[in-house]
Amino acid sequence: MKTFQRKTAGRIAAVTLLMAACASPLAWFVSRENAEQEVVAFAQEESRRVLMVQGSLQLAGPEALVQAQRAAQLLTGGLFEIAEIYDTQGRKLAESVTEDGEVLEKQLPGHGTPTYTESFYENLTLPDGQWALRVFVPLRATAADPISGYFEGVRIIPAWQNRQISSDAFIVSLMVCLASLICGAVIYPVVVHLVKENEHKAQQLLESHIAMMEALGRAIAKRDSDTGAHNYRVAWLAARTAEALKLEGSAMQSLIAGSFLHDAGKIGIPDAILLKPGRLDEAEMAIMRTHVAQGEDIVSGAGWLDGARDVVGSHHEKWDGSGYPRGLSGEGIPLSARIFAVADVFDALSSRRPYKGPMPFAQVMAILHEGRGSHFDPTVLDTFAQLAPALDRALQGLDETATRKLMTDMVHRHFEILV
C-alpha cells in the first residue's frame, strides 16, 4: 500500500473510531432516555385516564376524600407502588401504598407543596439500587379546563424492564457503531479515488511547469552554447552536490529551478557582448552584469518559479564579498547560490563554448581550488571535490538527450513526480 493510502486509511480509521466512540454512548443515552420517557408517558396517561375519565373525579365537596381514596387505590398494585392525590390547595386527600411502596417510601426524598402546571417526572436511583420514577401530574378534565387537583405516583421499574431497556439501548448503540464503521469503510475508496484524480491533475500541472522551465532554460542556454545541455549538466551537478549536503524538499526544488533559469536575464544581453570571443571591456562587462537583475525580474512573481530567485540573483556573488550585484559574502549568500556557483564554474570550464574549448578535468579542479575561501564556500567546494571525479565520468560523452535523462530522473525524485 502506498504511503498516501496508508495515511488516508489511518486517518479515516481514526475519525471513524472517534465517531463511533462518541456516537455510540450518545445513542445509548438517547435510546435509554426515550425508553424512560415512554414509561413515564404511559404512566402519566394511565393516571389521567383512571382519574379523569368522563370528568368523574371530584376533588372538592363532601365526596372528595372518598373519590380520591378510591382513585388512589385503583392506581396502586399494577401501575404505581405509591399513589397520592392532592386538591388545588396542595392538601393531600388520599394515599395508597403497596407493600413494596411502604419500603420504598422510607427511601424517597421529600418534596414541597404541589404548584406545578405541567406534567414532569424525576428519575431516582434508590439506596438499595432500584430504579424508580416519580411522576407529577396536574389534573384537568380537558386541556382547556383549570387544574382540579394533583396526582403524584412512584413506580418501581421492574428488573426485567430495566434489562430490556438497557438491552435495547445497547443494540441501538451497537448499530450506530457499526454504521460509523461501515461509513468509514465506504468513504475510504471514494476519498482515495478523488485524491488520486486530484493528484493526477496536480502532477500534470507540475509536469507542464517543469517542461516550461526546461524549455525556457534551453532557449537561454542556446544563446551562448551549441546546445541546451549546459542547463541539464549544471542543474544535475548542483543537485548531486546538494544531496550530499542534505538539501531536500522545497530547498532542493528551488535550487533545481534556479539552476535551469540562472541566466534567464541573458535574454536581454546583446549578441555582440554575449558572444564576444575575447575579454569584455568595462562598459561591456557592466552591461553583461545586468543579466542578474533582468533574470530576477523574469522569475519574480512567476508563481512556483519565484523560488529560483536565490540562484538567479546570487550566483555571481563570491564568498569573500567581491562578487556582484550586491557584494554579499559568506553565509549571507543563499546556500543554493553557493552550491550552484561551484557547479556552474565547473561546467563552464569543462564545456565547449563558441568562444572557447573545454579544459581538462585536472586543470578545472585546480582553478576551483584556487577559489576556495575567496570565490567559493569552502564546505561546498570540498563536498563537490569529493564527488567531482565520479560526476565528471558520468557526464563524459553524453549528448543533450542523455544529459536530459539524468536530470529528468533527478527532477522526478525531488519533485515527487510518479513514473
JOPEHU-V840838 format. One record per residue. N is the residue number from 1. RES is the residue in one letter. PSI is psi in whole degrees, -180 to 180 (none if undefined). OMEGA is omega in degrees with one decimal (999 if undefined). D_FIRST is the distance of its C-alpha to the first C-alpha in Angstrom with 1 decimal. Layout:
n = <N/N>
res = <RES/RES>
psi = <PSI/PSI>
omega = <OMEGA/OMEGA>
d_first = <D_FIRST/D_FIRST>
//
This chain:
n = <1/2/3/4/5/6/7/8/9/10/11/12/13/14/15/16/17/18/19/20/21/22/23/24/25/26/27/28/29/30/31/32/33/34/35/36/37/38/39/40/41/42/43/44/45/46/47/48/49/50/51/52/53/54/55/56/57/58/59/60/61/62/63/64/65/66/67/68/69/70/71/72/73/74/75/76/77/78/79/80/81/82/83/84/85/86/87/88/89/90/91/92/93/94/95/96/97/98/99/100/101/102/103/104/105/106/107/108/109/110/111/112/113/114/115/116/117/118/119/120/121/122/123/124/125/126/127/128/129/130/131/132/133/134/135/136/137/138/139/140/141/142/143/144/145/146/147/148/149/150/151/152/153/154/155/156/157/158/159/160/161/162/163/164/165/166/167/168/169/170/171/172/173/174/175/176/177/178/179/180/181/182/183/184/185/186/187/188/189/190/191/192/193/194/195/196/197/198/199/200/201/202/203/204/205/206/207/208/209/210/211/212/213/214/215/216/217/218/219/220/221/222/223/224/225/226/227/228/229/230/231/232/233/234/235/236/237/238/239/240/241/242/243/244/245/246/247/248/249/250/251/252/253/254/255/256/257/258/259/260/261/262/263/264/265/266/267/268/269/270/271/272/273/274/275/276/277/278/279/280/281/282/283/284/285/286/287/288/289/290/291/292/293/294/295/296/297/298/299/300/301/302/303/304/305/306/307/308/309/310/311/312/313/314/315/316/317/318/319/320/321/322/323/324/325/326/327/328/329/330/331/332/333/334/335/336/337/338/339/340/341/342/343/344/345/346/347/348/349/350/351/352/353/354/355/356/357/358/359/360/361/362/363/364/365/366/367/368/369/370/371/372/373/374/375/376/377/378/379/380/381/382/383/384/385/386/387/388/389/390/391/392/393/394/395/396/397/398/399/400/401/402/403/404/405/406/407/408/409/410/411/412/413/414/415/416/417/418/419>
res = <M/K/T/F/Q/R/K/T/A/G/R/I/A/A/V/T/L/L/M/A/A/C/A/S/P/L/A/W/F/V/S/R/E/N/A/E/Q/E/V/V/A/F/A/Q/E/E/S/R/R/V/L/M/V/Q/G/S/L/Q/L/A/G/P/E/A/L/V/Q/A/Q/R/A/A/Q/L/L/T/G/G/L/F/E/I/A/E/I/Y/D/T/Q/G/R/K/L/A/E/S/V/T/E/D/G/E/V/L/E/K/Q/L/P/G/H/G/T/P/T/Y/T/E/S/F/Y/E/N/L/T/L/P/D/G/Q/W/A/L/R/V/F/V/P/L/R/A/T/A/A/D/P/I/S/G/Y/F/E/G/V/R/I/I/P/A/W/Q/N/R/Q/I/S/S/D/A/F/I/V/S/L/M/V/C/L/A/S/L/I/C/G/A/V/I/Y/P/V/V/V/H/L/V/K/E/N/E/H/K/A/Q/Q/L/L/E/S/H/I/A/M/M/E/A/L/G/R/A/I/A/K/R/D/S/D/T/G/A/H/N/Y/R/V/A/W/L/A/A/R/T/A/E/A/L/K/L/E/G/S/A/M/Q/S/L/I/A/G/S/F/L/H/D/A/G/K/I/G/I/P/D/A/I/L/L/K/P/G/R/L/D/E/A/E/M/A/I/M/R/T/H/V/A/Q/G/E/D/I/V/S/G/A/G/W/L/D/G/A/R/D/V/V/G/S/H/H/E/K/W/D/G/S/G/Y/P/R/G/L/S/G/E/G/I/P/L/S/A/R/I/F/A/V/A/D/V/F/D/A/L/S/S/R/R/P/Y/K/G/P/M/P/F/A/Q/V/M/A/I/L/H/E/G/R/G/S/H/F/D/P/T/V/L/D/T/F/A/Q/L/A/P/A/L/D/R/A/L/Q/G/L/D/E/T/A/T/R/K/L/M/T/D/M/V/H/R/H/F/E/I/L/V>
psi = <136/159/-44/-44/-37/-44/-44/-46/-43/-43/-42/-40/-42/-45/-41/-46/-37/-44/-45/-41/-32/-43/-36/-51/-37/-42/-41/-46/-46/-42/-43/-40/-44/-43/-40/-43/-32/-42/-46/-46/-41/-46/-42/-43/-42/-39/-41/-42/-46/-42/-34/15/123/21/26/-23/121/118/19/149/-179/-23/3/-46/-42/-48/-38/-41/-41/-44/-41/-42/-34/-30/-12/160/-27/-41/-42/151/-27/131/128/139/133/154/-176/-20/-3/13/135/123/-33/154/138/131/132/177/-42/-34/-33/-42/-42/-37/-31/-19/-9/141/155/171/164/-174/132/129/8/158/-9/151/145/178/163/138/119/133/113/160/-31/7/-6/151/126/150/133/116/146/120/117/136/127/146/-43/168/-25/-13/158/162/131/-5/-170/143/134/130/150/129/128/126/121/153/-40/-38/-38/-44/-39/-43/-44/-40/-45/-41/-39/-42/-43/-46/-37/-41/-40/-41/-47/-40/-40/-43/-42/-40/-45/-41/-36/-38/-35/-55/-30/-46/-44/-43/-46/-42/-37/-42/-47/-41/-39/-43/-41/-38/-42/-41/-43/-43/-37/-37/-44/-40/-40/-42/-45/-44/-44/-42/-43/-41/-40/-44/-35/-9/-32/25/155/-32/179/11/-24/-46/-39/-44/-50/-35/-39/-44/-44/-42/-40/-40/-42/-36/-42/-28/9/25/144/176/-139/-31/-42/-41/-40/-38/-44/-46/-43/-35/-41/-35/17/-34/29/-33/-15/-12/-21/6/131/147/-33/-31/-45/-37/14/127/-38/-169/149/141/178/-41/-43/-39/-37/-40/-43/-40/-18/-10/-24/-51/-40/-38/-42/-41/-37/-45/-21/132/10/45/-129/-17/-8/-28/-15/-7/-35/-45/-47/-41/-14/9/-9/7/154/152/-34/4/6/4/-170/162/-10/-7/34/156/160/-138/-1/-19/131/140/-41/-37/-36/-40/-47/-38/-42/-48/-39/-46/-41/-47/-38/-41/-31/-14/158/135/165/-26/7/161/172/148/154/154/-46/-40/-40/-47/-35/-42/-41/-43/-29/-30/4/123/-11/-62/-43/150/121/-42/-44/-44/-42/-40/-45/-41/-35/-32/-23/-47/-46/-39/-42/-42/-38/-30/-14/127/5/133/-175/-39/-45/-39/-39/-37/-42/-47/-32/-42/-39/-43/-44/-39/-43/-15/7/43/129/140/none>
omega = <-177.8/-177.5/-179.2/-178.3/176.6/179.4/179.8/179.3/-179.8/-177.9/178.3/178.0/-179.9/178.8/179.8/179.2/177.2/177.1/179.9/-179.2/179.1/-173.4/-176.5/176.4/178.6/178.0/177.5/-178.2/-178.7/179.7/179.7/177.6/179.5/178.9/179.0/-179.5/175.5/177.1/-179.6/-179.2/177.5/180.0/179.8/-178.9/178.3/179.0/176.9/-178.0/-178.5/-173.1/-169.5/-179.1/-179.4/176.7/-172.7/-177.4/179.5/-177.3/174.9/179.5/-173.6/-178.1/-173.2/-176.5/-178.4/-178.9/179.9/-179.5/178.7/-179.8/179.9/179.4/178.0/-173.3/179.1/178.3/-179.5/-175.4/-177.9/171.8/177.8/176.3/-180.0/-179.8/-178.2/174.7/-176.4/179.6/-180.0/177.4/-179.6/178.7/-176.3/176.3/175.3/-174.0/174.3/178.3/176.4/-179.6/178.9/176.6/-177.4/-173.4/-179.3/-177.5/-174.6/172.5/179.5/177.2/-175.5/178.4/-178.7/176.4/-173.5/-179.9/179.3/178.3/173.6/-179.4/174.6/177.5/-172.9/167.7/-173.0/-179.5/-180.0/176.3/-179.7/177.4/-179.2/175.3/178.7/-175.8/-179.7/-173.5/171.4/-173.3/175.0/176.2/173.6/-177.8/-177.9/-176.7/176.1/178.5/-179.5/178.9/-177.2/173.6/174.6/-178.6/178.2/-179.1/173.4/178.1/-178.7/-178.7/-179.0/-179.5/176.8/178.0/179.9/178.9/179.4/179.1/178.8/179.8/178.9/-179.9/178.8/-179.8/178.0/178.1/177.9/178.6/179.3/178.7/178.3/-179.6/178.3/178.4/177.6/-179.8/179.9/-177.0/-173.4/-178.7/178.3/179.8/179.8/-179.6/-178.5/-179.7/177.3/177.7/-179.5/179.1/179.6/179.4/178.7/179.0/177.9/179.4/179.2/179.5/178.8/177.3/-179.4/177.5/178.0/178.9/179.5/-177.9/179.2/179.0/179.4/-179.3/179.6/-177.1/-176.8/177.8/179.5/178.4/-179.5/-177.6/175.8/-176.3/-179.1/-177.4/178.1/-177.9/-174.3/177.3/179.6/177.6/-179.8/-178.7/178.0/177.0/179.9/176.8/178.5/178.3/174.5/173.1/178.9/175.9/-175.4/178.6/178.1/179.6/178.5/178.1/-179.0/179.3/179.3/179.6/178.3/-170.0/-173.4/-178.2/-179.1/-178.5/179.8/177.3/-179.4/-179.3/-179.3/180.0/-178.0/178.9/-174.8/-174.8/-179.6/-176.1/-176.1/179.5/177.4/173.9/-174.1/-179.1/178.7/179.3/178.4/177.6/179.9/-177.6/178.9/-178.3/179.0/-179.9/178.4/177.6/177.3/178.5/-177.2/-173.9/-178.2/178.8/-178.6/176.2/-175.6/176.6/-178.6/179.3/-179.9/-173.8/-177.6/179.5/-177.8/-174.4/-172.2/-174.5/174.5/173.4/-178.7/-175.3/-177.6/176.6/-177.1/-178.5/-179.8/10.1/-171.9/-179.3/178.2/-179.7/175.2/-178.1/171.5/174.9/178.5/-177.4/-179.6/179.4/178.1/177.5/-177.0/-177.0/179.5/-178.4/-176.8/-179.5/178.3/-177.3/179.7/-179.9/-176.2/-170.7/174.2/174.7/179.6/-174.8/-179.4/174.9/179.6/176.4/174.6/-176.3/-176.9/-179.6/178.3/-178.5/177.9/179.3/178.6/-179.1/175.6/-178.8/179.7/179.5/176.1/176.5/-169.9/171.5/-177.0/-178.5/-179.9/-179.0/179.7/178.0/179.7/-176.6/178.1/-177.8/-167.3/-178.1/-179.6/179.3/-179.9/178.6/-178.5/-177.2/-176.2/174.4/-179.3/173.9/-176.1/-178.6/-179.3/178.5/178.0/179.0/176.9/-176.6/178.3/177.3/178.7/179.0/178.9/-176.7/-172.6/174.1/175.0/175.9/-179.3/177.4/999>
d_first = <0.0/3.8/6.6/8.3/6.2/6.3/9.9/10.7/10.0/11.9/14.7/15.2/15.4/17.8/19.9/20.0/21.2/23.6/24.9/25.4/27.0/29.4/30.0/30.7/33.6/34.9/34.9/36.6/39.2/39.9/40.3/42.6/44.6/45.0/46.2/48.6/49.9/50.5/52.6/54.5/55.0/56.4/58.7/59.9/60.6/62.4/64.5/65.5/66.3/68.5/70.2/70.7/71.2/73.7/74.5/76.6/75.8/78.5/77.9/81.2/84.7/86.5/83.9/80.9/80.7/81.2/78.6/76.1/76.5/76.2/73.0/71.5/72.3/70.6/67.3/67.2/66.5/63.7/61.9/62.9/64.1/66.0/67.6/69.7/71.5/72.9/75.4/74.8/76.2/73.6/76.1/74.9/76.9/75.3/72.8/71.6/69.6/68.3/68.4/64.7/65.6/68.3/65.8/63.3/65.8/66.3/62.7/62.4/62.7/65.6/65.6/68.0/70.3/68.4/68.4/65.2/65.0/61.7/60.1/57.6/56.4/55.5/52.8/54.2/52.9/56.1/56.8/56.7/53.1/54.2/52.8/55.5/55.8/58.8/59.6/62.1/63.6/66.4/68.7/69.7/71.3/69.2/66.6/69.4/71.9/72.5/71.3/73.8/72.3/69.2/67.4/65.3/63.6/61.4/59.1/57.4/54.0/54.2/51.6/50.4/49.9/48.1/45.7/45.3/44.5/42.0/40.4/40.1/38.7/36.0/35.1/34.8/32.6/30.4/30.1/29.3/26.6/25.1/25.5/23.6/20.6/20.8/21.1/17.9/16.0/17.8/17.2/13.4/12.9/16.1/15.0/11.8/14.1/16.9/15.0/13.7/17.3/18.6/16.3/17.6/21.1/20.9/19.7/22.7/25.0/23.9/24.5/27.8/28.8/28.0/29.9/32.8/32.8/33.0/35.7/37.8/37.4/38.5/41.4/42.6/42.2/44.3/47.2/48.1/46.1/46.2/42.5/39.6/38.0/39.4/36.8/33.9/35.4/36.3/32.9/31.2/33.7/33.3/29.5/29.6/32.2/30.3/27.2/29.7/30.9/27.5/27.4/24.1/22.9/25.7/28.3/27.0/26.6/30.1/31.4/30.0/31.4/34.7/34.9/34.8/37.3/39.5/42.5/42.1/45.5/47.2/47.1/50.2/52.1/54.9/54.6/57.9/56.4/52.9/54.0/57.2/57.6/59.5/59.1/59.1/62.0/61.6/61.7/59.2/56.9/57.1/56.0/53.1/51.9/51.5/48.4/46.4/47.6/47.1/43.6/42.8/44.3/42.1/38.7/39.7/38.4/36.3/33.2/30.3/32.8/34.8/32.9/34.7/38.0/37.9/38.0/40.2/42.6/42.8/42.3/46.1/46.5/47.6/47.0/50.7/51.0/53.0/50.5/50.4/50.2/50.0/51.0/47.9/47.8/45.6/42.5/43.8/42.4/38.6/36.5/34.9/38.5/39.6/36.7/37.4/41.2/40.8/38.6/40.9/44.1/42.7/41.7/44.9/47.0/45.1/45.1/47.9/49.1/52.0/54.3/53.2/51.8/48.9/49.8/49.0/46.0/48.3/50.5/47.6/46.3/49.8/50.1/46.9/48.0/51.3/49.5/47.6/48.5/50.4/48.2/44.9/42.9/43.6/40.1/38.5/41.0/40.6/36.8/37.4/40.1/37.9/35.5/38.2/39.2/35.7/35.1/38.5/37.9/34.6/36.5/39.6/40.3/37.4/38.4/37.0/34.3/33.0/33.3/31.3/28.5/28.4/28.2/25.7/23.2/24.1/23.8/20.3/19.3/21.1/20.8/17.0/17.6/15.0/16.6>
//
